[in-house]
Amino acid sequence: MANKGYSIKEIKYKKFNITIQYKKVKYIRLKIDKNLCIRLVIPLFCSKKDLIFFLDKHSEWLNEKYELLSKYSHKNDDEILFLGKSYKLIFDENIEKIRFEKGLLISKNKSQYEEFMKKNAFKIFSFYIKKWQKFFDKKIQRLSIKPMKTRWGSCNSSKAYINLNINLMQKSLKGIEYVVLHELTHLKFANHSKEFYKELENLMPDFRIRELEFKIH
């Protein structure tokens, strides 16, 4: 049993160093920040056996999120993400078309790079809309792609308009597909009700794993 006098300590669990904080809470809470620091907030009288049971139960989630953080959180200023992969962005006025070369994304200038992103975003987003549209009676009337500060996407369910963040192009294809389906599901359920998530899970059983990619920053 944990002693009330304990407040914070560190334990080793598999490959992870985990900081434990005892608090007056009812349930164990597990968090990982963008610096790969893992923290557990646990009830004052949580036993070691219960703690290990909790970690074993959530070990798959812990590994998934840790890998995502490791992949996306350490990026230099001259690097960009394109479909979940990191590239060093280089501008070269002597080339005509954008090309990829051994971890490099080479573009003539910023304008060409931005146009490349917009065209590919429209192509990829439209592909996934078409793929999942058949599961919904209401059809999308307009797709808008633009920078968005606080959202990855939004849907006007009454007008059947869908808005998607151009920065989704930084994410993996699985992540992009998840956001598209998430917004399409709003055609049927305007809010995030239990029915909304049930429908989303029926269509995409692994959506919780895909969702992790958007919870690491």
PyMOL commands that set and color helices and strands:
alter all, ss='L'
color gray80, all
select helices_A, chain A and resi 48-57+59-72+110-133+166-170+173-185+194-203+207-214
alter helices_A, ss='H'
color red, helices_A
select strands_A, chain A and resi 8-13+16-23+29-32+38-43+79-82+85-91+99-101+104-107+142-146+153-156+161-165
alter strands_A, ss='S'
color yellow, strands_A
deselect
rebuild
show_as cartoon
